[in-house]
Amino acid sequence: MEKKEKAVKKEKALKVADPVKASIDKATQEMIARAQDLGIDTIFDRAESMKPCNIGMQGICCKNCSMGPCRLPLPKGGIEGEDTRKGLCGATPNTIAARNFIRMIAGGAAAHSDHGRCVAEVFLSVARKESHDYAIKDADKLLSIAPYFDVATTVEVDGEVLDRDIDEIAVEVAEKALNEWGKAEGELYYLKRAPAPLYEKWKKQGVLPRNIDREIVEIMHRTHIGVDQDYKNLIKQGTRAAIADGWGGSMLATDLQDVLFGTPYPVQSEANLGVMKDDHVNLIVHGHEPVLSEMIVAAAQSPAMVEYAKSKGAKGIQLGGICCTANEILQRHGIPTAATFLQQELAIITGACDAMVVDIQCIMQNLANVAKCFHTKLITTHPIAKMEQDNVMHIEFDEHHAMEDAEKIVKLAIDNFKNRGAEVMIPRQKNTQIAGFGVESIEYHLGGSFRGTYYTLNDNIINGRIRGIAGVVGCNNARTRHNEGHIAVVKELIKNDVIVLTTGCNGIACAMEGLLTPEAASVYCGPGLAEVCETVGIPPVLHLGSCVDNSRILLAATEVVKAGGLGKDISDLPAAGSAPEWMSEKAISIGHYFVTSGVYTVFGYMLPTSGAPVFHDYLSKELEKIYGGMWDLEVDPVKHAQKMIAHIDKKRKALGIDKARERVLMDMASRQALEA
Ligand code: NFS
């Protein structure tokens, strides 16, 4: 018996994933199978072998002190009568779930905002002329954000108004921006960019963020044992930190990246593992901060490096991106996207990845183990993100000699080209994508030339051709079938005339599926949205960039409010948010700033709140009364999209524009019947 048990255990440890059940994508399926043939485990296999903890999933495991972990699972059959569950200190399920939830917000907001800080520091050093490899690429964007920091863009000399020196403006904006992380008084500058009624709601609730770091620190304090023990008060601080992320750290990251590296405009490119080439040096950049990847792009595209690659027997250098780094270099340079979060190991399993360079966030430690099986050089670059495995190189990237560092990395990849083994297998799948949309380019493509810049978009929402707007974002999750939720939700939305704004790994999933092309409109959209897309020449799914660029969605929504006719606040808009396959703490922070900016937001997979029904109800019902937005959970992707559509319709009705849509969607026969 004992022996048998041991054998069963061993068998369990060797469980492998069924490639077809693991992903809807052919390239991914092929590579999972190939990894299994080679005896290399990937996240898909590990997800089979290790099941998540049911108590943790319910959000009611407290390990904030050493008397625990205290676990308060829901009794089988639910709670009857009074809920008497409590931890050693007496913490209730609501307290524990709320503490865990806002610690996730703290983690997510910290990740986005620390990334933003890094960009702000580089921007300051560029403005002060201390970093010579970067320059201000978009002076117009700098001029457009300067007023939010109370930085003057003009000077008066002898009664004459003159343009102020751009370098002076840059230094002042950079100093003030960097100060947002730790200023001693006041509130974040960008909060005033929100529609006035939203700002007033935040003010009334006492959740205007003071500075970015403080709100995160305060979460850590309030969730320490014996501090805040009221879930409503805890989530209030979660709100403050989430707003500091969306309207602070993330928005600053986006804006300053645009100033430094250029504001994205639509570009054409490709996506999926098939973008790698067997006769080229394949250099994969993975992570989040474009500070490093911008330089790698410049280095890899330099004639000297291309020549060097040719001298080593390659036809050239093929760059590819993974995760949000992919989105950053895609939207500004059209660099193809190699993989989503879940495909990162698979990029190495092709055997054709000569170097993978990573910075921060969403980088799996198992990359090192996979790289060990191939010739791939895995290079960490950020002082805060190293790996313990000894086959990982660390080349610390410093903005003061950025180009030098980037060239060193590109050269390493080129020199490694000759070390490739015979075992190269690159899947053929890839799809065309148009990406690089933003507040500015939506204005250009969908704007009217006479009446408010978002007029055409608003007009098409009012007349019902476009039913509403959805922001569908977020990660992949090894607990759900790769890309299935993303694609099913998005297809259901556009089929029902809802235009989709995407970022993050959802953007990559949509690109792989071919949804980011204007041609997708006639195939997948309802008649109203198809007509708009075909007239204007845009895809029905607009890729707005990386996860920090969710701030672009907030600002686009604000522009829609400003253009008029659709209410006075974001919460009035026929709009909804979604993260079908979320997994990171960043997603919780994003979800919460969407909700508290007035957006109905549905998550797939699970929410770590189910073990505390009262707290869960507070998030999904009560928050709507305060901010106009609320959380929801729906695992089934079609129902998930349908819930968003129902919310959109509810908002259309409240705006009195529900009838317009009925008119637009009447077909010929019903029109004729009406005329008769
Ligand atoms: Ni967003 Fe970017 Fe992807 Fe999720 Fe990770 S890459 S910041 S967190 S996994 S979407």
Boltz pocket constraint, residues with backbone or C-beta under 6 A from the ligand:
constraints:
  - pocket:
      binder: B
      contacts: [[A, 287], [A, 288], [A, 323], [A, 324], [A, 341], [A, 361], [A, 362], [A, 473], [A, 474], [A, 475], [A, 476], [A, 503], [A, 504], [A, 505], [A, 506], [A, 546], [A, 547], [A, 548], [A, 583], [A, 584], [A, 586], [A, 587]]
      max_distance: 6.0
